Each structure stands twice: as structure tokens, then as C-alpha cells.
């Protein structure tokens, strides 16, 4: 079709070319991410799978890579996660409920909000050093699971608070009004209406925070620094090690076989992480469909 | 309009949001076991007035009132009156159906639980749902989510939820404005039915609804200072067929508003 003489110059061909150019750039961007991840996973699987066995999971570290296992680190990680969740969830959720449901909007709450967002961006090693000074030394907890869990709680608390606030804010105000109009007190509104609706969001945020905590090495190195542990912690005051530290230690050994078991350790860590994230997604979908249909 | 002592009596009520006066010098009586319609153009303060009766305005920061509302000769806003207790006696149904994302049963049982109902829950839930003309439609699926109901059913569920705590007065804030005409008629029939046992105050934009479903009508308008004031009140038949004020006639016949 021949363009008639008009006051427009559509330059269609050029505009479509620019469109295609950007489409191509976006495809390249996503490919780099996916390829990088694939290379990483394939490499870890190739190196680590031959070493992965029940013996590897159920043995303590040993000087000989073929006899070494990650039982102590695995147990330490599970202990640490359990304790961290036990500290983080009540406090983080409580803070979120206070900020969303009780606090008035004023300079102080604004200040608190800005601080919480900023704390989420503080490098984790800083939390490690804080934990070392505060819990290990000053409160004399020693290099214990308890000190580690409290440190990690501080680290992931902002994530839990922000996710919970998001979930609480998403509860329609009309539900609160309905409850008030039936003669509910503020706590009854929160307990009976707000928290049940916000539950999936809070749960998802908590699990994601926990999977952040599970992969952290830096703050735990500052607190524990132990890598050669031949016992499973039996109470919160025991010393401990965790998977990321164990893996880090193996990687830095000179013998090549240790890199193999490090890869096996990474597989175990990945499996735990992926299962936690899958549970988060499953629970979110399950409760969302339930409350929307 | 007074032929027995009124259940609610408003005198010289002024409502402020911060420095803004939303209602100016309102005085009126509400008759017991009658349907009273609050009508008037948008922004005239009908909903604000309605929300004074169960002190829902308390929840809005900066809201305060002057004057008084007597409920059975007791000042609703007196210091020793607990708004929580008032709200169980003066229930409310909102503009948009707002069932909780819970089962049908749990929606109705919510108010029973918080108010410490000591009778049989299943029986109370059934009674409330029957009163709200919803029982036959939901009796086989009380455990299903309330959100699966249609809009009209949801609104009747909200009415059942309000009835369950055995209030004396039910406030309705444009209860049918989000519903289709058939669901609207069902709500109007229900209002009529309920007025044998309850006092109902309903805010509506719908003139036919006010004329059809109410006993008394209160007409509010917005003044030049944007504060709502009362123009006329009386028996619905009189207000609609023989209004005392020209402004009332103009509004009812659709010449403004």
C-alpha cells in the first residue's frame, strides 16, 4: 500500500525493527540467567552425585574424603533452622501486627518502617559480628546454637516483618469492619479475621526467610567457625556447624576428592532449599484457591 | 411521628472529621420495629449518620461528635458505654457484601463465638439463616466457603451474620446497591419481614426502595458548607406523597441529586 501524502510519517518498518531489537535483548538477558544456573547445577550434579550416598549423609567429617560425611552439619542446620524459626516467627509477626493493626501513622512509626527496610539490606557478616559481640560475648552464650539462632533471627527478621505486613495489609478493610460491627474487640478482629486471611502470605514469607537463613555462611562463621565436629548437637547450648560452612571448608581443601564431596554437600543443601520453597508455593496456592473460590 | 417512645433519639448531633463538619444539628427519632429510610444526595452524610448509631465512626481517626444519641434513654456516646457492647445490640450490614473468607457456618457463628453464646450453635446458625431467607439455599453446604455464594446470597448471609448476635437494631448501608434487581427485591422483602422483630435503619439512593420498603423517611441534604443537615422527616407515605418541603419534592421527583 502506497502511503498517501499526509502530515504523518509513520516509519513503520523502523519502529518494528526497534521493537524486535528490544525483544532480542530481553531474550538474551533471560538466557544468560538460565544458562548460568544450568551450568552450575549440571557441574554440581556431575561432581557430586558419585559421592552422594547414605553413608555420606550419616557420617561425621573425616580426614579421608571417602569416609567423610555431613551428619554434624546437617543436624546443625536443622537445629539452627528450628530455633531460628522459633525466635523469628513470633517476634516478627508480632511486630508486623503492631505496625499494621495497632500503631498510628506518625513520625516514629515511619522511622521504624524505614529502619526495617534498611536492615533487610545490611550485609550478613555485619549481623555475624553483632551476634558475636552481643550474644557470644556480652550475654555469654558462647559459640552455641542459641547464639547462632538469635543472630540469624536478627538477620531474617526484617524479611518476616515485611512479608507479614504485606499479607496483613492485603486483608480487605471491609472484613475488619464486619467483625467490629458484630461487637468484636480489636484483638478478636486480628485473631479471627486478619490473621486467618493473612496466613498464607505470612507462611510464604517465613519459609522464604528460612531458606535465606539456611544458605547463610558468613554470620555463622563469625559465631561458630567450627568445621570438624564429630557429634550431633543435643541441646541449644551445644557447639555446632552448618552445611554452608562444611561445604566451604571442603572446597578449600587441596585434595581434589574433597571438592567432590563439597559438590555432594551442595546437592543436599539444594534439595533442602528447593523442598522448602516448594512447600511455600504449595501452601500459598492451596490456601489462596481455598479463600477465593 | 412519635406514637410510642422512640428506640433511638438523636438531638443536636454534629459530627466532625478533623476540622470538617460532616453533619450539622441533626435531631430525629427512630421508631421501634419500623423501617426508617435515610435518603438524600451523595455526600449529604447519610452513611456518617448511620455509623453514629453503632459508633463505627470511633474507628476513624479524627472523628468526633457533639450532641447526643439516646438509645433506650441511654447516651450512646457516654464515657461508660462500651462501643463493643453497643455493636452487638445495634448490628450493621454494609454496602458491599463482606462475608469472611470462611465457611457459611463459621460466618454466622463468628458473632456467636466472640459474644460467648451459650446455646446450641447449629440451632442458632439455622435460625439466623432462616430469618435471612437463606437457609433453604445453603442448608446442604454449610461447610462450603461463603465466597462461593452469589452476591445476593452473600448479602443475605451478612444479614444472617448480623442477626445471629440477636441485636435490636439493624443498620443497613445501601444494602442492595451492589446487587441485581431480583436480589434487590429479595433484600427489600427481607427488610419488611425483619421489621416485625427488629428496628431497621437503611441508607438508600433508590427512591422506589425507600417508598416501597420503609415506614419512615428522613431526608438529608448537603449545605453550602458541605455539612449535611436534616430537611424533612416523617412517615414515608407523607414524605413521598405530600412533602412539607419543596426541596424534598424536588429530590424525590428526580429534579436534582
Interface residues (C-beta under 8 A of the other chain):
Chain A: X104 X172 X174 X175 X177 X178 X179 X180 X181 X182 X183 X184 X185 X188 X192 X193 X196 X197 X290 X291 X292 X293
Chain B: X54 X56 X59 X61 X84 X85 X86 X87 X88 X91 X92 X94 X96 X98 X99 X100 X101 X102 X110 X111 X113 X114 X115 X145 X147 X148 X158 X161 X162 X165
